[in-house]
C-alpha cells in the first residue's frame, strides 16, 4: 500500500496535530485561518486532520502568523 509519509519523510498526522494545537491555543478557527491566508476551509481542515500539508508559502505564512518555527510544526 502507498504511504505518502514514507515518500516525503514527513509525518502528516503529527504535523496536523501540531497545526491544530497552535490554532486551538490561539483561538483561531478553520474559517478564520482560511480567510486570513486566502485558502479554502477544506484545505485548512485537511491540514489539521493530517490528510495533507500546506504548501511551503502557506506554511511560512502560518508560522509567521503564530510566531512558531517551521521545525516545531513539521515533523
N, C-alpha and C positions, 0 to 999 in steps of 0.2 A: 504494500500500500504506500502511496506517495505521502510524505510528510513535509510540508513547506518549511517547517522549523529546521529540519536537517539541512536543507539546501542553503538557507540564509544564515544559519548559525545563531539565530535569534529566537528566544523563547517567546512566542506570541502570547501565550496565556499569561505568563508572568509580567510581560510588558503591559498587557491590557490591564492587569490588576493594578499596576503602578500608575498608569494613566488615570484609572478610575479613582484610586486613593487620593491622588493630587487634586482631582476635580472635587471630590467629596470634601476634602479638608478645606477647600476654598469656597465651598458652597456654590459651585458652578454646575449648572445643568447641561445636559447634552445640547439642548436647544440654544442656550446662551453661548456655549463654546462654538457651536456650528456657525452661528451668526457672526461671532467675533472674527473667525478666521475664514469665513466665506466658503464653507463646505456644507454638505447635507447632514442632517441629523442622523441619517442612516450610516454615513461614514464614521461619525464620532461614536455611534453605538457599536459599530464593528471594532473600532479601536479598543473601546472599553471592555468588550467581550473577548478580546484576543483572537478575533477572526481575521484581522488584517492589521497592517501597520500604517500610520500616516506616512505620506511621502516626506522626504528629508526637509523640504521647505516648511511644511506644516508642523513637523516635529520641532524644528528650530523655533518657529513662532510659539508653539505650545511651551517650550522650555523657557523662552524669554518672558512670556506672559506670567508664568508661575514661579519664575526665578529658581528653576531647578536645572541641574546639569543633565545633559543627554545620557551620560553614563549611569545616572540614577534612575532613569526611565527604561532605557533599552537594555535588556539582558539576554 
